[in-house]
């Protein structure tokens, strides 16, 4: 049996989870980027028995032929995980990432960006990480809102998240960043998808599947936010493995590092809604 999974940065964890759940299956997959990738993937999936895919843009679906009559019956949509509830300050700047900007990670702090755009120093910006800014920015409401949005997304994919979400929350923070879930989450999603496809997964114990996303950026849950969730907070960032920079930074070190790079970036691209909301109050 050949199984293929399509999606974003969560694909590797989903592949490993599917392999564990279906030990007799040949599982492969990818996150298609460019036109050449799409052509190769389209060729691969023609010979697959089961195709699990996260929500993809319409142009990619068309290019892959997923919606064609010959393939559609083998395709099963699975939810992806986007959950800023623990990390509401963690954002993406459009078109800007660590590879093309030398920033310490692909993620950015909306507060750090706002402080820079207001002409604050790194030390002055560090004082903006406080209860007042979190409150006026809606950070204290982010967890409940993220839960509702995630449940709505799962429902749109015809998955019932309610019991799973309760279990994930009960075990502690289930996200490393806003879109990097812990492996137990991906294993649960893969398990639900396999059953949806009419297959019989084997039991997989906790810890049996390696959590690869744990070795990339891990954003802290700020102490003031953590306390309201009954969790232990932190201001330490764990970054992508790179011998050219520290693996761990304090929040001040992170802001200082970003402020060396921010002047080289397009200021208009930095004015995302999350940053504009903070700029109104500082």
N, C-alpha and C positions, 0 to 999 in steps of 0.2 A: 504494500500500500504506500502510495506516494502522497505526501502532504506538503503544501506550500503555504507560507504566511507572508502577508504584505502589510507594511505599516511604517511607523516612524522609528524613533530611537528605541522603542520598546520591543522591537522585533527580535533581537537576540534573546531576551528573556522569555519571550513567547515561544521561540523555537526550542529552547532548552526545556521549557515546561511541557510542550507538546511531545517532545522526544521521551521525557520521563513518563508521561501519561500513556503514551502509545509506543511501548518499547519495540514493537515489531515493525513500526512504520519508518519509512525513510523521510525525514523531515528536513526541509530547506526553506529559504526565504530571504527577503531583502527589503531594503528601503530604497525604492527606485528614485534616482535623481534626474539624470539627463536623458536626452533622447536615445542615446546608445543603450543606456541601461534598460529603458522601456522596451526596446526592440528585443533585447536578449531575454528579458523577463517574460514578455509575451510568448516567446517561443517555448520557454520552460513550462509555463503553466498549462499549455495545451496537453501535456502528458501527465498532468496531476489528477489524482483521484479526488482530493479534497483541497479547496483553496480557502483559507481563512484570511480575511482582509479587514483592516481598520478602515474608517471613512477616508476616502481619497478624493482629490479634486476630480471633477467630471472629465477634464481633458486627459488625466492619467488613466481613468477607468476606460475611456474610449480607446486610448492608445494600447492598453493591455488586452483589449478584447473581452474584458470581464463580463460585459453586458450582452455579449453575443449569445445566440440561442445554444450554440454548441458548448458553451462554458458555464452559463448562468446557473444551471442546475447543480453544479459542483462548488458554487461560491457561497460562503457563509460570512456575513458581516459580524465583526466583533468590535466592542467598544474600545476606544483608547482612553487613557487616563490623563486628564488635565485637572489639577487640584491645587489652587493657590492658598487653600485654607490655612496651612501651617506657615506659608512663606509669602504673604501678600506684597512684600516689598521687592520680591524677586521678579524681574521683568526681562523681556527681550527688547532690544533696540533694533528696528528694522534695518536689515542689510549690514548689521555690525556684529561681528563675533570675534572670538579670540584669534582665529586664523588670519583675519584680515586687518586686525587692529592692535594686536599685542596685548589686549586686555587679559587679565588673569583667568577669565572664564567667559563662556558664551552668555552667561546670565549677567544682569546688572541690577544694582540697587537703585530704585526710583528715588529714594531719599538722597543718595550720593549724587545722582545726576542733577536733581533739583538744587542741591547745595552748590554744585559747580556752576550751574547756569546763573545763580544769584551772586556769584563772585565770592563765595565763602571759601575759607581755607579748609584743608582736610580736618584740622582740629575743630574748627567752628562747625563744620558739617557733622562731625561725630555727635555734637550736642543735640542735633535734630532727631536722633534716634531716641525718642522719648514718648511718654504716654500721650501728650497733647497731639503730636504729629500723627501718631498711630490712630488716635480717635477721630481727628478731622479727616483723615485719609480713608476711613472706613475699615481699617485693619482689624479692629475688634469684632467686626461683623463678618469678616471674610470666611471664617470656618463654616458657619451655618449656611452662608450663601453658596460656598463651594460644594457643600453636601447636597443642597437642592439642585444645583446645576449638574452635578455628577449623576444623581438619580434620574434627572430628566434625560440626560444623554443615554444612559443605559436603557431607559424605557423606550426611547426612540429606536434603539437597536433591538428591542424586544427581549431585553434581559432584565431580570428582577434583582436589583442590587441590595434591597433593604437588609436582609440578614447578613450578607457579606460585609456591607459597610459597617454594621454594628461590630462585627468580629474584628475587622481591620482596626477600627478605632480603639477597641478594647485592648489590643495588643500594643498600643503606643503609636507614635507617628508612622504612618504607612507610606510616606513620601520622602525621598531624598531632596527633591526640588519640586518645582511646580509641575513638571511633566516626567519625572523619573520616579516611578513607584518602586517599592520594595518587591522582592521576587515573590513573596507569598501572595501579593495582589495579582501579579501576572499569572501565577500558577492557578489561582481561582478562576480568572477569566478564561484561561485555556481550558480548564476543566469544564466550565459552563459551555464553552463553544463546542468541545468534543461531544458532549451529551446532546447538544442541539443538532449536531450532524448525525445523530443516531449511532454513535460509536460507544464502545465500552472502555473507559479509561481504567487503568490500574490505580491502586492507592499509592500516593506519593507522600512520604513523611516530611514534616517540616525540616528544612535545612538540607534536603536532598538535592536541590537545584541551586547552583551557584548564583549569587546576586552580583552580576557584572556591573550593574549601574551603581553599586556601592563604591566602586573604585573610581568614579568620576566625581564631579562637583557635588558636594553635600552642603546645602544652604542651612544656616542655623535658624532655629526658632527663637526669636528674640525673647529675652526673659519676661518682659511685660506681657507679651502675647502668650507665652507658655504657661504662666501662672493662671491665666483665665481658662486654660484648657486642662489644668491639673497636671502639667508636664514640667520637666526640667528644661530650662532655657539655656541658651548659649549665644556667644557672639564670635565664635570661631568658625571660619570657613575652611572646608576641606576641598581642595581644588583638583582639577584634572591632573593626572600624573605627567609631569614635565620637568626634566632635570634642570631647566633654566630658571625655575622659580620655586619658592618654598611650596611644600605640599599642604601646609596649613598656614593661614593668616588670621590675625586678629582683625576685627572690624576696622580699626584705625589703619592697620597696614594695608588692608584691601582698599580703603578709600584713598590713601596716599598713592598707591599703585595706579588706581584708576585716574587720579587727577593728573598724572604724568601723560596719560593717553588721551583724555577727554579733549584737550585743545586741538588735537589733530582730526577730530570727528566732525561730521556735519551737524551743526546745532539744530537744524530743522528736524533731523531724524531722531534727535534726543527728546523732542517735545511730544512724547506720547501722552495719552490721557492720564495715566497714573502720575506722571511727572507734573503735568499741568495742574492737577488737583492739589499737589503739595505747594507748587509755586504761588498759588492763591493765598497761602497762609504764612509765607516766610519772607 
